[in-house]
Structure formats: structure tokens, C-alpha cells
């Protein structure tokens, strides 16, 4: 059986995460390489110097000398999106890590943007902490980064870097965040412009060894004085000196600033080249990186491979950026000089080059670059077409700030299609620009009213419905959304899989930890809106959309928390009837876990075991193993429920969980299962350490359900070790948050330890009377105690016993029973209902329990006795 590739594949350019290939004849700058080696003893190294001082070359040499102990990331303007930035950083690191660690880090990167940046960084630092060797991450060209979210998150990451991990940042400008703390601690090394300047000895070696120039001592001293050790100026001079016999006169022309010298010398070098080479350089200068195919398309030169090789051999500012000599880029100053010359003197050719680059990148699947070149060419129709064609991939990537920049590059006067506007409004919504999104939505509705094509209008209404529904969740404008649904006169199209099938959960085994689950916030208003919302979705033809199924499952989790188990089960049956549920792990796994909890709440632990075991048979084939781990973590709780502590310990060991670990929020479900095991093993102190590390992370993300659960478990652990005052304090925290939302099952599912805690809480509260009434928290605690007395079934070690009362069958159970009566085998039932045979077995087990039977024959007799058919 093949793996189910539930994690969206995201194309990453390998040239961005590969240290540049070093040219022959480079000067080894030993004094700087030694300084970089010494810098590994600290956290951070900053190389800060203007363009052309050899920062990238120096770091390339250093990276090669350290071999596998470095990770490389070349940055560009597109990286001004925190999700993209950290995704590439993770990919760069993965290339220098053991395979198992690399797989986990790549899995972490796929959680963005659904997981917060800081949850991701916490988990990343934990993975790096396990390394047994020194590792340096090199960020080249950081000056292109202007996004404040990236600056803040990188500063946070530096603060928590493991001791054996080092960050090197190369930039033309000073870092836009404070590094004074690391300087004061002796953790910072800075290589400034003065450090980067070539000394006379290095200059002499450069001219003689790199360029094979025989210069006098006086010439070298003069050039060094005039270039001030600026290696780009030295290289320009070397190229020009190789073509002139009047070296004294030529050297005297070196005057002025770096920029004026470079522009003059670039012009000198450029003018001496053959016309076909000049044309190639000008038209290809608009490319950030190129291979022969890309350069050939843009320049219309069929001999591009030979031209690139000739340029490299003649040191004409083309730099190899991969190990195989396939991909190149121009020196930034040279590219800027050429591109400006082309734009200034041949504007039509400049635009045409960008247009050709856009089409070529698109044909090769490099959509980000394709869109950037379309924007540069002013081809907004092409940009719009690219966005609409690849909207599914763009949304799955989640690099929304990058996409927002694309939208905002389009002139206000340019005409936009409704389809374009829908995507723009969605991007505004998820990036927090709710008011602006609402304004554009009103304009879009007016624009849509003039569309006569009914099929297209239905598709546009589907998009409008989707984005307005997202504004509901991000902005809370419930009444306006409900008003909108009543204005729709017909159903919505279901062929728009981008909106109909948008996946809202790629990280969490419980929806009450996600945005669509409101992070555990419950209220009657939320229930009412959720139900009306789902009804509206279904009335518009979106019954089986992931949007509707996620909303329903969120409502189910709320019903379960409120201990409204029958309503929870009825709604959960509707979700389970979705035939493709196994293809969406973010829906399937929370559904499985919630159904297992319902079985346990009814005392049917064998059904829960079977249900989770069958879910694991599916989850083992997901490409992202977080889902399989979540079910195994729930097994720990199941084992503890039936007092099988040894089995719970084995399950924890299979998950490689340790009480001494530094838990992060991305594995919270697993570590909260471990905390329960530690408490059962009387290891309260270890449990409290885990919980203390998890709680600030949950508070940072505002996950109410997590805070309640962590506080309650901490209270149980404190009571176990005899710290009554601390236990009451932690329980008070949980009750204070939970009472306003009527949480129940969070307490009931912890069993006797929680009941004893609540009893203590009520017993030790100050006495109350008419003058001193009982506070609301104590009243809430008493109500929970009453729920314990009427709710908790006793765990069983065998199959559940039959109830004396006949339980009504659901429509789906009646359908299953009908097939049994017709003599259908499990395989035939599975085919008829589009289920797996494992699922059929679980459904049969549940049906037998309701019918109070234990076999097919007895089930048929029960159906006849009840007169069901």
C-alpha cells in the first residue's frame, strides 16, 4: 500500500539552500577563516559590509571547509514572508542533519502557517538541541529582508539557539534588531567593512594567482590604496588591466566612491566585449538566477551554455551557485548596472525580457519567479492568470504576505476580474486586514450583479460565500454573514475545489486547539451560529465541503465538552458518513479521537480500543506521521483508563517521550498523555516540569482548552505530592477559565483524581451564609461534583455489557442492519457503503452493542423481533 501524501508538496529551489561553487584560483583568506572558526564558540556572527566586499565568497570558502557542519540559505526579496523564510531555513538545516531529524523538521515546516511561527521555532530548537555536533546556519544577503515579523522571529530564535548551533548573517546593512545582549555576553562576532578589506598581501595574491597579472610592487600598492581593499574594484581593475598596456595611466583613473568607480569600470569592461555578448548580458541581467535554458529563452541565444562558460572562465562577474555548474547568477552590482542600462536605453527589450522570463519560469513550475517577472513587465493580465491557475498551490503554501505584496503591486486603475478579487479578499482576511477586505467585498458583490453567465455567477457566489465566511471567523461579523446567506437565491457550485476543499487543519488532533475550533472558546452564541452556519452551507450545496465538516466537528467537540453526549454522537455520525474522510487527516484523526472518547464516556473501552486500532491502520500510511503518533498518544490514555500502566509506558516509549524533554506545543497532545502516565507512576515532579514548560506556550497562543487541561493536570500532580495549597491554586485557575464556558468533560474524563480535587476545593472554601454567599467558582465546582456522581461509568476489561433499555438506531445503523439481513458479507458491505472492511467491523461492533447481541444471526433475529423490516 502506498503512502497517502497528505502533506502538500511545496517546491523549494535547491540553489537557494546550496553553498555557491567556488571558482578556481580564489585566494584563501586565512585570517578571516580563522576568525569565523573562533566565532563558533558564540551564538551569532554578523558580516556587515557594502556590496562587493566578498562576503558570499568568504562564507562559501568557510562552508566548504566545515563540510556538512553548515547549512546555507541565500535570501532574496521573495523571502519577505515569514512562512517562506522559515520554510527555507528548515530546508537548509535539513540538508545537514541526520535523516530522521531532517524528516521531522521537514514535517514541522509543513505545519506553517497553521502553526504559529513561535510554536514552529520552539519545536525547531528542540530538534536542533538533540544534535551531537556543531552546526552553523548561514543567511546570505539578509539586507533584502524588510519584514518585521521575520526580524522579531529570528531574534527570538537566536535567544534559544542550542549551544552547539551558530548563526551567521551576511548583510550590506546593520541588523535591524538589537544584538547588544549577545555582545555583552561575548556571544557575538562582527566582521565589519574594515575587516573585510583585502590587505596588501591578499591583494598581491589576488592579482597574481587569480588573474595571472604580473604587476610591480608600486602598481599593487597604488591599486590597493585607490580601491581600499574593495575586491570588486580590484576585480574590475584586473579585467581592464589585462586588456591595456598603459597600466600607469589606467591606475591613475581610480578616483571617487565605490559606486562611481564600479559604474565607470563596468562600462569600460562592458564596452570592450563583443556585441553578441553585450546583448546576452543585458537581456539576461534581469534574472536573479539562471541556467542555460532560462538564459537562452530570455536572450533568444541558442548558445547560452557556451556563453555562460566563457563568462565564468574570463571572470566576468558570473558566479556559479550550485555544485554542478548548471545554475549561475551575476554579481549584484554588475546585474544592477546592466539591468539599469537596458531599462534606460532599451525599455521595450527590458519589458520583453521580463515577459519571456515570466513565461519560462511558469513553464518550469517556478511560479513565484514567474509572477514577479510578470509584475516587472507590467503584464498584470499574465500575473492574474498565473494566480488564478495556481491558486490551490498558493493557498496551500500559506505564504500569504508574499501573495499580498503581489496583489498590492497592481495599479489601482487596472481592471480586475471577480475571481481575482475573491482571492485578494481572502488574502486580506487571513493577514488581518478585515476592514479593507469587507470594503472590497461590497464592491465585488456590486460587480457580480452585472454578470449574465449563470454558471460563472454561481462560481463567483461560491467564492464570495467562502471569503465572507472566513471574515466571520476572523472578524466575528455574524449578523452580516447571516443576512448575506438569506440574499442568495440559489445553491453554490461545488466544482471550485479550491474553496470547497480548503483544509483548515493540518496540525492538530483536536479542533479545539485550532482557529476553526476557536481554540476551545465555547458559548451558546457560538453553538447557535455554528449550527446556522452549517445549515446555510448545506442548503447551498456544500454539505460535504471540508468547511462544513470542520464546522460540524467543532460543534461536536463542544457538545462533548458540555457533556451533551447524545447530541454529540448524532452529529458525529453525519461526519463519519463522509466517504472520503480518510483522505483528510486533519478531519479524520480528530473524528476518531472524539468517537473513542464517546465510547469511553459510555464505559465501552473495548469499542474505543477497536476504533483507535482501526484508525491507526489508516494513519500508518499517511506521509506525515504526526497523525499516527496522535492515535498512539491516545492509546496511552486508553491504557490508563483500564489501569494498564505497563502498556501505557510501552506506548510512550514507542513515541520516544521522556519526562526530561523540553516539550513544545506542536506535540502537546503527546506530552499531555505522558504527563498523565507520569502522574499514574507517582512521578509528579516530572509531570509538573512538563506542564510548566507547556503552559506558557499555550498562553502565548491563546489556546483556552490547553490552558484548562494543563492547569487541571498540574493540580492533580500537586495534590499527589501533598502540596494542597498549590493544588487548589492550579485548580482555581482551571475553574476560573472553564466556568464561563461550562466545561464538564475536561474534568469528568480525569476520573477519581479530579473528583477528589473538586471535593477538596469545595470543602476548604470559606464557609458561606446569607451574609457571605458562596462564590460562583465554588458553585461551579459543586455542579461538576454532581456530574461525577451521575455520569462516570466503571471501566470494564471485557466487551461492554448490554443495557436493559433498547437504544434507537440511527439511519446509517438501520442501513447497515438491512445489509446484514440481506446476507451481505463485510466485503460487500464495505463496497456498498464506500468504507474499509476495518470500519465495517467497528460499525458492526457498535450495532451489536445497541441490539444487545453478539453475532450476525442474533442481529437478524433482533431486527425481526423489533419489527424493523
KAQUI-V875555 format. One line per field, one symbol per residue. phi: phi as a letter, one per 30 degrees, with the letter a starting at -180 (. if undefined). A space follows every 10 residues. Layout:
phi=???
This chain:
phi=.ddddddddb dcddddcbdd ddddidddde dddddddddd dccbbccbad dicidddddd dddddchdcb bbbccbdddd beddeddddd dddedcbeed dddddddedd ddcdddeddd dedddddddd dcbdbccccc iddddbdddd eddddddedc dedccbccbc adbdddbdcd dddddicccb cceddddddd ddddddddcd chcccdeddd dddddddhid dddddedddd ddcbccdddd ddddbidedd dddddedddd dddedddedd ddddddddaa cdddddddch cdcddddddd dddchciccd bbdciccbbd eedddddddd ddddcbeddd dddddddddd dddcicdedd dedddddidd ddeddddddc dddddddidd dddddddddd eddddbdedd dddedddedd cjcddddddd dddddddddc dcdddddddd ddddeddddd deddcidddd ddddddddcb dcdcdddddd cdccbbbcdb ddccddchhj dbaddddddd ddddddeddc jcecddeddd dddddedddd ddicdddddd ddeddddddc eddbedcdde dddddddded dcicdddded dddddddddd cddcdedddd ddddeedded dcicdddddd dddddhcbdc dcdbddbeed ddddeddddd dicddddddd dddddddddd dicdeddddd dddddddddd cicddddddd dedddddddd chdbdedddd ieeddddddd dddcdedbad dbdddddddd dddddddddc cddddccbdd ddddcdcdcd dddddddddd ddiddeddde ddchbdddde ddddeddedd dibbadeddd ddddddidb
